[in-house]
Amino acid sequence: MLISIRSSIKQKIYWPDARSPFQYLSVPTSKELLSLVYRIDAQNRVSKVNEAWIKFARENNGEGALPEKVLGSDIITAISDHTIKELYVSMIRQARNGHQVKFQYRCDAPEKRRLFSMHITKTLVGEVEFVSTMVNEELRESVKFLEPDQPRSNVHLRVCSWCQKVALPPDNWVPVEEAVEKTGMMEATQLPAITHGICPSCYEEMLGSLDEPT
């Protein structure tokens, strides 16, 4: 999901509205490594990250995602997208009330499509724990639009943090490969900048899941 907590892992890190701070990076397929965990305290401040998180940050020049940088950060105030902020407030409230929140989301790398499962629960000590685990991964031809080191223009395109579709005018959400083709962006000297949001279909699905807590 994620946010606008900035970091140096080859790109800006978007922390809840993109769900994984390692969005668009290539990662090993180790199941242990891909169980990325963080917890927040009663004030919604990050109180803990797991060893997998730290290891990945260190291996990818991600000093901005190390504990000394993220611990104490308020994830709600850091979320830039208003709709996603409201969703996170609702999800955290449900978890604090003892309900589990589960959903799946895409968290792609330029050359990989990846499906993750998010599990949000209340811990025994009253914190809220977020666990993201990869459930599927497939290779594709690298999408330069998603490569973090590409030069960017002042034009912004929104990417859904759940399904990775891209919003094209007037409000048409299409797969990223289709967006690249339709916009002709590869003919430009600079690619559009990426912002994150949530598309209408994913938003409705999330509202439905929150209406039926487990």
Biotite code that builds the C-alpha atoms (Angstrom):
import biotite.structure as struc

atoms = struc.array([
    struc.Atom([0.000, 0.000, 0.000], chain_id="A", res_id=1, res_name="MET", atom_name="CA", element="C"),
    struc.Atom([1.809, 2.880, 0.505], chain_id="A", res_id=2, res_name="LEU", atom_name="CA", element="C"),
    struc.Atom([2.451, 6.279, 1.130], chain_id="A", res_id=3, res_name="ILE", atom_name="CA", element="C"),
    struc.Atom([5.024, 8.795, 0.697], chain_id="A", res_id=4, res_name="SER", atom_name="CA", element="C"),
    struc.Atom([7.702, 7.773, 3.109], chain_id="A", res_id=5, res_name="ILE", atom_name="CA", element="C"),
    struc.Atom([10.718, 8.395, 0.897], chain_id="A", res_id=6, res_name="ARG", atom_name="CA", element="C"),
    struc.Atom([13.690, 6.125, 0.691], chain_id="A", res_id=7, res_name="SER", atom_name="CA", element="C"),
    struc.Atom([16.731, 5.384, -1.373], chain_id="A", res_id=8, res_name="SER", atom_name="CA", element="C"),
    struc.Atom([16.082, 1.867, -2.602], chain_id="A", res_id=9, res_name="ILE", atom_name="CA", element="C"),
    struc.Atom([16.709, 2.925, -6.200], chain_id="A", res_id=10, res_name="LYS", atom_name="CA", element="C"),
    struc.Atom([13.439, 4.874, -6.141], chain_id="A", res_id=11, res_name="GLN", atom_name="CA", element="C"),
    struc.Atom([10.934, 6.569, -3.878], chain_id="A", res_id=12, res_name="LYS", atom_name="CA", element="C"),
    struc.Atom([9.352, 4.152, -1.463], chain_id="A", res_id=13, res_name="ILE", atom_name="CA", element="C"),
    struc.Atom([5.588, 4.317, -1.177], chain_id="A", res_id=14, res_name="TYR", atom_name="CA", element="C"),
    struc.Atom([4.670, 2.664, 2.011], chain_id="A", res_id=15, res_name="TRP", atom_name="CA", element="C"),
    struc.Atom([1.017, 1.749, 2.614], chain_id="A", res_id=16, res_name="PRO", atom_name="CA", element="C"),
    struc.Atom([-0.619, 2.791, -0.559], chain_id="A", res_id=17, res_name="ASP", atom_name="CA", element="C"),
    struc.Atom([1.759, 0.496, -2.359], chain_id="A", res_id=18, res_name="ALA", atom_name="CA", element="C"),
    struc.Atom([1.830, -2.043, 0.410], chain_id="A", res_id=19, res_name="ARG", atom_name="CA", element="C"),
    struc.Atom([5.411, -3.091, -0.165], chain_id="A", res_id=20, res_name="SER", atom_name="CA", element="C"),
    struc.Atom([8.214, -0.533, 0.137], chain_id="A", res_id=21, res_name="PRO", atom_name="CA", element="C"),
    struc.Atom([10.107, -2.638, -2.376], chain_id="A", res_id=22, res_name="PHE", atom_name="CA", element="C"),
    struc.Atom([7.631, -2.117, -5.196], chain_id="A", res_id=23, res_name="GLN", atom_name="CA", element="C"),
    struc.Atom([9.186, -2.395, -8.684], chain_id="A", res_id=24, res_name="TYR", atom_name="CA", element="C"),
    struc.Atom([12.431, -3.943, -7.453], chain_id="A", res_id=25, res_name="LEU", atom_name="CA", element="C"),
    struc.Atom([13.630, -7.372, -8.472], chain_id="A", res_id=26, res_name="SER", atom_name="CA", element="C"),
    struc.Atom([13.644, -9.717, -5.499], chain_id="A", res_id=27, res_name="VAL", atom_name="CA", element="C"),
    struc.Atom([14.743, -13.315, -4.966], chain_id="A", res_id=28, res_name="PRO", atom_name="CA", element="C"),
    struc.Atom([12.040, -15.965, -4.838], chain_id="A", res_id=29, res_name="THR", atom_name="CA", element="C"),
    struc.Atom([12.907, -17.109, -1.320], chain_id="A", res_id=30, res_name="SER", atom_name="CA", element="C"),
    struc.Atom([9.631, -17.606, 0.584], chain_id="A", res_id=31, res_name="LYS", atom_name="CA", element="C"),
    struc.Atom([11.308, -16.601, 3.822], chain_id="A", res_id=32, res_name="GLU", atom_name="CA", element="C"),
    struc.Atom([12.663, -13.404, 2.325], chain_id="A", res_id=33, res_name="LEU", atom_name="CA", element="C"),
    struc.Atom([9.315, -12.467, 0.863], chain_id="A", res_id=34, res_name="LEU", atom_name="CA", element="C"),
    struc.Atom([7.431, -12.572, 4.158], chain_id="A", res_id=35, res_name="SER", atom_name="CA", element="C"),
    struc.Atom([7.898, -8.874, 4.780], chain_id="A", res_id=36, res_name="LEU", atom_name="CA", element="C"),
    struc.Atom([6.558, -7.863, 8.180], chain_id="A", res_id=37, res_name="VAL", atom_name="CA", element="C"),
    struc.Atom([6.068, -4.601, 10.001], chain_id="A", res_id=38, res_name="TYR", atom_name="CA", element="C"),
    struc.Atom([4.070, -3.596, 13.071], chain_id="A", res_id=39, res_name="ARG", atom_name="CA", element="C"),
    struc.Atom([2.504, -0.354, 14.234], chain_id="A", res_id=40, res_name="ILE", atom_name="CA", element="C"),
    struc.Atom([1.749, 0.778, 17.776], chain_id="A", res_id=41, res_name="ASP", atom_name="CA", element="C"),
    struc.Atom([-1.371, 2.426, 19.202], chain_id="A", res_id=42, res_name="ALA", atom_name="CA", element="C"),
    struc.Atom([-0.398, 5.740, 17.571], chain_id="A", res_id=43, res_name="GLN", atom_name="CA", element="C"),
    struc.Atom([0.031, 4.075, 14.153], chain_id="A", res_id=44, res_name="ASN", atom_name="CA", element="C"),
    struc.Atom([3.795, 4.466, 14.336], chain_id="A", res_id=45, res_name="ARG", atom_name="CA", element="C"),
    struc.Atom([6.033, 1.753, 12.937], chain_id="A", res_id=46, res_name="VAL", atom_name="CA", element="C"),
    struc.Atom([7.335, -0.183, 15.931], chain_id="A", res_id=47, res_name="SER", atom_name="CA", element="C"),
    struc.Atom([9.042, -3.173, 14.318], chain_id="A", res_id=48, res_name="LYS", atom_name="CA", element="C"),
    struc.Atom([10.241, -4.597, 11.012], chain_id="A", res_id=49, res_name="VAL", atom_name="CA", element="C"),
    struc.Atom([11.395, -8.181, 10.572], chain_id="A", res_id=50, res_name="ASN", atom_name="CA", element="C"),
    struc.Atom([14.806, -9.516, 9.567], chain_id="A", res_id=51, res_name="GLU", atom_name="CA", element="C"),
    struc.Atom([13.634, -10.225, 6.016], chain_id="A", res_id=52, res_name="ALA", atom_name="CA", element="C"),
    struc.Atom([12.782, -6.543, 5.646], chain_id="A", res_id=53, res_name="TRP", atom_name="CA", element="C"),
    struc.Atom([16.197, -5.464, 6.950], chain_id="A", res_id=54, res_name="ILE", atom_name="CA", element="C"),
    struc.Atom([18.102, -7.991, 4.841], chain_id="A", res_id=55, res_name="LYS", atom_name="CA", element="C"),
    struc.Atom([16.384, -6.936, 1.657], chain_id="A", res_id=56, res_name="PHE", atom_name="CA", element="C"),
    struc.Atom([16.934, -3.254, 2.364], chain_id="A", res_id=57, res_name="ALA", atom_name="CA", element="C"),
    struc.Atom([20.643, -3.793, 2.926], chain_id="A", res_id=58, res_name="ARG", atom_name="CA", element="C"),
    struc.Atom([21.057, -5.910, -0.194], chain_id="A", res_id=59, res_name="GLU", atom_name="CA", element="C"),
    struc.Atom([19.373, -3.264, -2.364], chain_id="A", res_id=60, res_name="ASN", atom_name="CA", element="C"),
    struc.Atom([21.039, -0.048, -1.162], chain_id="A", res_id=61, res_name="ASN", atom_name="CA", element="C"),
    struc.Atom([17.874, 0.723, 0.757], chain_id="A", res_id=62, res_name="GLY", atom_name="CA", element="C"),
    struc.Atom([19.265, 2.691, 3.653], chain_id="A", res_id=63, res_name="GLU", atom_name="CA", element="C"),
    struc.Atom([16.026, 4.659, 3.810], chain_id="A", res_id=64, res_name="GLY", atom_name="CA", element="C"),
    struc.Atom([14.078, 1.503, 4.707], chain_id="A", res_id=65, res_name="ALA", atom_name="CA", element="C"),
    struc.Atom([16.345, 0.424, 7.556], chain_id="A", res_id=66, res_name="LEU", atom_name="CA", element="C"),
    struc.Atom([14.918, 0.460, 11.105], chain_id="A", res_id=67, res_name="PRO", atom_name="CA", element="C"),
    struc.Atom([16.659, 3.666, 12.104], chain_id="A", res_id=68, res_name="GLU", atom_name="CA", element="C"),
    struc.Atom([14.850, 5.426, 9.258], chain_id="A", res_id=69, res_name="LYS", atom_name="CA", element="C"),
    struc.Atom([11.338, 3.952, 9.444], chain_id="A", res_id=70, res_name="VAL", atom_name="CA", element="C"),
    struc.Atom([10.773, 3.159, 13.113], chain_id="A", res_id=71, res_name="LEU", atom_name="CA", element="C"),
    struc.Atom([8.546, 5.776, 14.676], chain_id="A", res_id=72, res_name="GLY", atom_name="CA", element="C"),
    struc.Atom([7.032, 6.844, 11.338], chain_id="A", res_id=73, res_name="SER", atom_name="CA", element="C"),
    struc.Atom([3.263, 7.412, 11.367], chain_id="A", res_id=74, res_name="ASP", atom_name="CA", element="C"),
    struc.Atom([1.947, 5.425, 8.407], chain_id="A", res_id=75, res_name="ILE", atom_name="CA", element="C"),
    struc.Atom([-1.419, 7.184, 8.270], chain_id="A", res_id=76, res_name="ILE", atom_name="CA", element="C"),
    struc.Atom([-0.123, 10.736, 8.004], chain_id="A", res_id=77, res_name="THR", atom_name="CA", element="C"),
    struc.Atom([2.421, 9.508, 5.452], chain_id="A", res_id=78, res_name="ALA", atom_name="CA", element="C"),
    struc.Atom([-0.222, 8.161, 3.036], chain_id="A", res_id=79, res_name="ILE", atom_name="CA", element="C"),
    struc.Atom([-0.652, 10.681, 0.251], chain_id="A", res_id=80, res_name="SER", atom_name="CA", element="C"),
    struc.Atom([-3.739, 9.264, -1.469], chain_id="A", res_id=81, res_name="ASP", atom_name="CA", element="C"),
    struc.Atom([-6.930, 10.216, 0.414], chain_id="A", res_id=82, res_name="HIS", atom_name="CA", element="C"),
    struc.Atom([-8.916, 7.131, -0.628], chain_id="A", res_id=83, res_name="THR", atom_name="CA", element="C"),
    struc.Atom([-6.153, 4.744, 0.382], chain_id="A", res_id=84, res_name="ILE", atom_name="CA", element="C"),
    struc.Atom([-5.719, 6.628, 3.658], chain_id="A", res_id=85, res_name="LYS", atom_name="CA", element="C"),
    struc.Atom([-9.400, 6.031, 4.467], chain_id="A", res_id=86, res_name="GLU", atom_name="CA", element="C"),
    struc.Atom([-9.053, 2.340, 3.591], chain_id="A", res_id=87, res_name="LEU", atom_name="CA", element="C"),
    struc.Atom([-6.062, 1.965, 5.880], chain_id="A", res_id=88, res_name="TYR", atom_name="CA", element="C"),
    struc.Atom([-7.834, 3.696, 8.735], chain_id="A", res_id=89, res_name="VAL", atom_name="CA", element="C"),
    struc.Atom([-10.716, 1.208, 8.308], chain_id="A", res_id=90, res_name="SER", atom_name="CA", element="C"),
    struc.Atom([-8.412, -1.806, 8.054], chain_id="A", res_id=91, res_name="MET", atom_name="CA", element="C"),
    struc.Atom([-6.455, -0.822, 11.133], chain_id="A", res_id=92, res_name="ILE", atom_name="CA", element="C"),
    struc.Atom([-9.669, -0.201, 13.061], chain_id="A", res_id=93, res_name="ARG", atom_name="CA", element="C"),
    struc.Atom([-10.971, -3.669, 12.167], chain_id="A", res_id=94, res_name="GLN", atom_name="CA", element="C"),
    struc.Atom([-7.691, -5.284, 13.168], chain_id="A", res_id=95, res_name="ALA", atom_name="CA", element="C"),
    struc.Atom([-7.701, -3.452, 16.517], chain_id="A", res_id=96, res_name="ARG", atom_name="CA", element="C"),
    struc.Atom([-11.260, -4.738, 17.069], chain_id="A", res_id=97, res_name="ASN", atom_name="CA", element="C"),
    struc.Atom([-10.004, -8.298, 16.702], chain_id="A", res_id=98, res_name="GLY", atom_name="CA", element="C"),
    struc.Atom([-10.939, -8.954, 13.067], chain_id="A", res_id=99, res_name="HIS", atom_name="CA", element="C"),
    struc.Atom([-8.458, -10.297, 10.554], chain_id="A", res_id=100, res_name="GLN", atom_name="CA", element="C"),
    struc.Atom([-8.054, -8.346, 7.315], chain_id="A", res_id=101, res_name="VAL", atom_name="CA", element="C"),
    struc.Atom([-6.914, -10.321, 4.286], chain_id="A", res_id=102, res_name="LYS", atom_name="CA", element="C"),
    struc.Atom([-6.568, -9.398, 0.645], chain_id="A", res_id=103, res_name="PHE", atom_name="CA", element="C"),
    struc.Atom([-4.325, -9.968, -2.347], chain_id="A", res_id=104, res_name="GLN", atom_name="CA", element="C"),
    struc.Atom([-2.496, -7.381, -4.385], chain_id="A", res_id=105, res_name="TYR", atom_name="CA", element="C"),
    struc.Atom([0.033, -7.070, -7.159], chain_id="A", res_id=106, res_name="ARG", atom_name="CA", element="C"),
    struc.Atom([3.515, -5.777, -6.407], chain_id="A", res_id=107, res_name="CYS", atom_name="CA", element="C"),
    struc.Atom([5.391, -6.006, -9.698], chain_id="A", res_id=108, res_name="ASP", atom_name="CA", element="C"),
    struc.Atom([8.994, -5.586, -10.703], chain_id="A", res_id=109, res_name="ALA", atom_name="CA", element="C"),
    struc.Atom([9.723, -4.260, -14.207], chain_id="A", res_id=110, res_name="PRO", atom_name="CA", element="C"),
    struc.Atom([10.446, -7.784, -15.456], chain_id="A", res_id=111, res_name="GLU", atom_name="CA", element="C"),
    struc.Atom([8.123, -9.728, -13.144], chain_id="A", res_id=112, res_name="LYS", atom_name="CA", element="C"),
    struc.Atom([4.444, -9.923, -12.293], chain_id="A", res_id=113, res_name="ARG", atom_name="CA", element="C"),
    struc.Atom([4.057, -10.742, -8.620], chain_id="A", res_id=114, res_name="ARG", atom_name="CA", element="C"),
    struc.Atom([0.984, -11.547, -6.552], chain_id="A", res_id=115, res_name="LEU", atom_name="CA", element="C"),
    struc.Atom([1.157, -11.003, -2.801], chain_id="A", res_id=116, res_name="PHE", atom_name="CA", element="C"),
    struc.Atom([-1.164, -11.816, 0.067], chain_id="A", res_id=117, res_name="SER", atom_name="CA", element="C"),
    struc.Atom([-1.589, -9.272, 2.859], chain_id="A", res_id=118, res_name="MET", atom_name="CA", element="C"),
    struc.Atom([-2.648, -10.386, 6.327], chain_id="A", res_id=119, res_name="HIS", atom_name="CA", element="C"),
    struc.Atom([-3.360, -7.719, 8.968], chain_id="A", res_id=120, res_name="ILE", atom_name="CA", element="C"),
    struc.Atom([-3.984, -8.777, 12.572], chain_id="A", res_id=121, res_name="THR", atom_name="CA", element="C"),
    struc.Atom([-3.844, -7.538, 16.144], chain_id="A", res_id=122, res_name="LYS", atom_name="CA", element="C"),
    struc.Atom([-0.970, -8.960, 18.177], chain_id="A", res_id=123, res_name="THR", atom_name="CA", element="C"),
    struc.Atom([-1.138, -10.158, 21.767], chain_id="A", res_id=124, res_name="LEU", atom_name="CA", element="C"),
    struc.Atom([0.510, -6.940, 22.918], chain_id="A", res_id=125, res_name="VAL", atom_name="CA", element="C"),
    struc.Atom([-2.023, -4.760, 21.098], chain_id="A", res_id=126, res_name="GLY", atom_name="CA", element="C"),
    struc.Atom([0.023, -3.769, 18.080], chain_id="A", res_id=127, res_name="GLU", atom_name="CA", element="C"),
    struc.Atom([-1.167, -4.255, 14.516], chain_id="A", res_id=128, res_name="VAL", atom_name="CA", element="C"),
    struc.Atom([0.942, -6.524, 12.332], chain_id="A", res_id=129, res_name="GLU", atom_name="CA", element="C"),
    struc.Atom([1.137, -6.413, 8.537], chain_id="A", res_id=130, res_name="PHE", atom_name="CA", element="C"),
    struc.Atom([2.471, -9.536, 6.804], chain_id="A", res_id=131, res_name="VAL", atom_name="CA", element="C"),
    struc.Atom([2.961, -9.605, 3.033], chain_id="A", res_id=132, res_name="SER", atom_name="CA", element="C"),
    struc.Atom([3.809, -12.955, 1.440], chain_id="A", res_id=133, res_name="THR", atom_name="CA", element="C"),
    struc.Atom([4.401, -13.649, -2.240], chain_id="A", res_id=134, res_name="MET", atom_name="CA", element="C"),
    struc.Atom([2.070, -16.313, -3.624], chain_id="A", res_id=135, res_name="VAL", atom_name="CA", element="C"),
    struc.Atom([2.912, -16.184, -7.334], chain_id="A", res_id=136, res_name="ASN", atom_name="CA", element="C"),
    struc.Atom([5.541, -14.785, -9.658], chain_id="A", res_id=137, res_name="GLU", atom_name="CA", element="C"),
    struc.Atom([5.963, -14.865, -13.436], chain_id="A", res_id=138, res_name="GLU", atom_name="CA", element="C"),
    struc.Atom([8.517, -13.385, -15.797], chain_id="A", res_id=139, res_name="LEU", atom_name="CA", element="C"),
    struc.Atom([7.717, -10.887, -18.543], chain_id="A", res_id=140, res_name="ARG", atom_name="CA", element="C"),
    struc.Atom([9.618, -8.571, -20.843], chain_id="A", res_id=141, res_name="GLU", atom_name="CA", element="C"),
    struc.Atom([10.899, -5.679, -18.753], chain_id="A", res_id=142, res_name="SER", atom_name="CA", element="C"),
    struc.Atom([8.577, -2.662, -18.660], chain_id="A", res_id=143, res_name="VAL", atom_name="CA", element="C"),
    struc.Atom([10.777, 0.438, -18.766], chain_id="A", res_id=144, res_name="LYS", atom_name="CA", element="C"),
    struc.Atom([7.983, 2.597, -17.356], chain_id="A", res_id=145, res_name="PHE", atom_name="CA", element="C"),
    struc.Atom([8.418, 0.708, -14.068], chain_id="A", res_id=146, res_name="LEU", atom_name="CA", element="C"),
    struc.Atom([12.215, 0.874, -14.005], chain_id="A", res_id=147, res_name="GLU", atom_name="CA", element="C"),
    struc.Atom([13.100, 3.214, -11.130], chain_id="A", res_id=148, res_name="PRO", atom_name="CA", element="C"),
    struc.Atom([16.254, 4.643, -12.724], chain_id="A", res_id=149, res_name="ASP", atom_name="CA", element="C"),
    struc.Atom([14.534, 5.982, -15.856], chain_id="A", res_id=150, res_name="GLN", atom_name="CA", element="C"),
    struc.Atom([14.456, 9.793, -16.301], chain_id="A", res_id=151, res_name="PRO", atom_name="CA", element="C"),
    struc.Atom([11.017, 11.215, -15.449], chain_id="A", res_id=152, res_name="ARG", atom_name="CA", element="C"),
    struc.Atom([8.992, 14.162, -16.712], chain_id="A", res_id=153, res_name="SER", atom_name="CA", element="C"),
    struc.Atom([6.538, 16.358, -14.797], chain_id="A", res_id=154, res_name="ASN", atom_name="CA", element="C"),
    struc.Atom([3.634, 14.341, -16.194], chain_id="A", res_id=155, res_name="VAL", atom_name="CA", element="C"),
    struc.Atom([2.173, 11.851, -13.706], chain_id="A", res_id=156, res_name="HIS", atom_name="CA", element="C"),
    struc.Atom([0.366, 8.576, -14.298], chain_id="A", res_id=157, res_name="LEU", atom_name="CA", element="C"),
    struc.Atom([-1.516, 6.815, -11.508], chain_id="A", res_id=158, res_name="ARG", atom_name="CA", element="C"),
    struc.Atom([-0.904, 3.129, -10.904], chain_id="A", res_id=159, res_name="VAL", atom_name="CA", element="C"),
    struc.Atom([-3.372, 1.095, -8.851], chain_id="A", res_id=160, res_name="CYS", atom_name="CA", element="C"),
    struc.Atom([-1.586, -0.222, -5.780], chain_id="A", res_id=161, res_name="SER", atom_name="CA", element="C"),
    struc.Atom([-3.747, -3.342, -5.828], chain_id="A", res_id=162, res_name="TRP", atom_name="CA", element="C"),
    struc.Atom([-3.905, -4.531, -9.470], chain_id="A", res_id=163, res_name="CYS", atom_name="CA", element="C"),
    struc.Atom([-1.105, -2.433, -11.028], chain_id="A", res_id=164, res_name="GLN", atom_name="CA", element="C"),
    struc.Atom([-3.348, -1.075, -13.773], chain_id="A", res_id=165, res_name="LYS", atom_name="CA", element="C"),
    struc.Atom([-2.649, 2.434, -15.039], chain_id="A", res_id=166, res_name="VAL", atom_name="CA", element="C"),
    struc.Atom([-5.234, 5.227, -15.216], chain_id="A", res_id=167, res_name="ALA", atom_name="CA", element="C"),
    struc.Atom([-5.615, 6.824, -18.646], chain_id="A", res_id=168, res_name="LEU", atom_name="CA", element="C"),
    struc.Atom([-7.974, 9.727, -19.413], chain_id="A", res_id=169, res_name="PRO", atom_name="CA", element="C"),
    struc.Atom([-10.782, 10.132, -18.767], chain_id="A", res_id=170, res_name="PRO", atom_name="CA", element="C"),
    struc.Atom([-10.851, 7.299, -16.189], chain_id="A", res_id=171, res_name="ASP", atom_name="CA", element="C"),
    struc.Atom([-9.865, 4.145, -17.993], chain_id="A", res_id=172, res_name="ASN", atom_name="CA", element="C"),
    struc.Atom([-7.696, 1.706, -16.058], chain_id="A", res_id=173, res_name="TRP", atom_name="CA", element="C"),
    struc.Atom([-5.633, -0.600, -18.279], chain_id="A", res_id=174, res_name="VAL", atom_name="CA", element="C"),
    struc.Atom([-2.736, -3.071, -17.814], chain_id="A", res_id=175, res_name="PRO", atom_name="CA", element="C"),
    struc.Atom([0.642, -1.356, -17.726], chain_id="A", res_id=176, res_name="VAL", atom_name="CA", element="C"),
    struc.Atom([1.770, -2.871, -21.023], chain_id="A", res_id=177, res_name="GLU", atom_name="CA", element="C"),
    struc.Atom([-1.339, -1.474, -22.718], chain_id="A", res_id=178, res_name="GLU", atom_name="CA", element="C"),
    struc.Atom([-0.782, 1.921, -21.129], chain_id="A", res_id=179, res_name="ALA", atom_name="CA", element="C"),
    struc.Atom([2.759, 2.034, -22.496], chain_id="A", res_id=180, res_name="VAL", atom_name="CA", element="C"),
    struc.Atom([1.491, 1.276, -25.991], chain_id="A", res_id=181, res_name="GLU", atom_name="CA", element="C"),
    struc.Atom([-1.493, 3.649, -25.953], chain_id="A", res_id=182, res_name="LYS", atom_name="CA", element="C"),
    struc.Atom([0.409, 6.657, -24.611], chain_id="A", res_id=183, res_name="THR", atom_name="CA", element="C"),
    struc.Atom([3.454, 6.215, -26.838], chain_id="A", res_id=184, res_name="GLY", atom_name="CA", element="C"),
    struc.Atom([5.552, 7.092, -23.809], chain_id="A", res_id=185, res_name="MET", atom_name="CA", element="C"),
    struc.Atom([8.585, 5.176, -25.052], chain_id="A", res_id=186, res_name="MET", atom_name="CA", element="C"),
    struc.Atom([8.990, 7.700, -27.861], chain_id="A", res_id=187, res_name="GLU", atom_name="CA", element="C"),
    struc.Atom([9.559, 10.515, -25.354], chain_id="A", res_id=188, res_name="ALA", atom_name="CA", element="C"),
    struc.Atom([12.932, 11.445, -23.878], chain_id="A", res_id=189, res_name="THR", atom_name="CA", element="C"),
    struc.Atom([11.462, 11.199, -20.364], chain_id="A", res_id=190, res_name="GLN", atom_name="CA", element="C"),
    struc.Atom([8.881, 8.802, -18.998], chain_id="A", res_id=191, res_name="LEU", atom_name="CA", element="C"),
    struc.Atom([5.888, 9.909, -16.929], chain_id="A", res_id=192, res_name="PRO", atom_name="CA", element="C"),
    struc.Atom([6.356, 9.931, -13.173], chain_id="A", res_id=193, res_name="ALA", atom_name="CA", element="C"),
    struc.Atom([4.473, 7.279, -11.189], chain_id="A", res_id=194, res_name="ILE", atom_name="CA", element="C"),
    struc.Atom([1.944, 8.038, -8.493], chain_id="A", res_id=195, res_name="THR", atom_name="CA", element="C"),
    struc.Atom([-0.164, 5.485, -6.657], chain_id="A", res_id=196, res_name="HIS", atom_name="CA", element="C"),
    struc.Atom([-3.879, 5.216, -6.043], chain_id="A", res_id=197, res_name="GLY", atom_name="CA", element="C"),
    struc.Atom([-6.581, 2.576, -6.257], chain_id="A", res_id=198, res_name="ILE", atom_name="CA", element="C"),
    struc.Atom([-8.850, 1.841, -9.219], chain_id="A", res_id=199, res_name="CYS", atom_name="CA", element="C"),
    struc.Atom([-12.661, 1.755, -8.794], chain_id="A", res_id=200, res_name="PRO", atom_name="CA", element="C"),
    struc.Atom([-12.976, -2.028, -9.094], chain_id="A", res_id=201, res_name="SER", atom_name="CA", element="C"),
    struc.Atom([-10.295, -2.729, -6.488], chain_id="A", res_id=202, res_name="CYS", atom_name="CA", element="C"),
    struc.Atom([-11.807, -0.085, -4.224], chain_id="A", res_id=203, res_name="TYR", atom_name="CA", element="C"),
    struc.Atom([-15.236, -1.720, -4.385], chain_id="A", res_id=204, res_name="GLU", atom_name="CA", element="C"),
    struc.Atom([-13.695, -5.131, -3.722], chain_id="A", res_id=205, res_name="GLU", atom_name="CA", element="C"),
    struc.Atom([-11.862, -3.790, -0.687], chain_id="A", res_id=206, res_name="MET", atom_name="CA", element="C"),
    struc.Atom([-15.014, -2.165, 0.666], chain_id="A", res_id=207, res_name="LEU", atom_name="CA", element="C"),
    struc.Atom([-16.804, -5.487, 0.297], chain_id="A", res_id=208, res_name="GLY", atom_name="CA", element="C"),
    struc.Atom([-14.117, -7.356, 2.187], chain_id="A", res_id=209, res_name="SER", atom_name="CA", element="C"),
    struc.Atom([-14.185, -4.791, 4.994], chain_id="A", res_id=210, res_name="LEU", atom_name="CA", element="C"),
    struc.Atom([-17.967, -5.129, 5.250], chain_id="A", res_id=211, res_name="ASP", atom_name="CA", element="C"),
    struc.Atom([-17.487, -8.858, 5.927], chain_id="A", res_id=212, res_name="GLU", atom_name="CA", element="C"),
    struc.Atom([-14.745, -9.043, 8.592], chain_id="A", res_id=213, res_name="PRO", atom_name="CA", element="C"),
    struc.Atom([-13.335, -12.446, 9.554], chain_id="A", res_id=214, res_name="THR", atom_name="CA", element="C"),
])
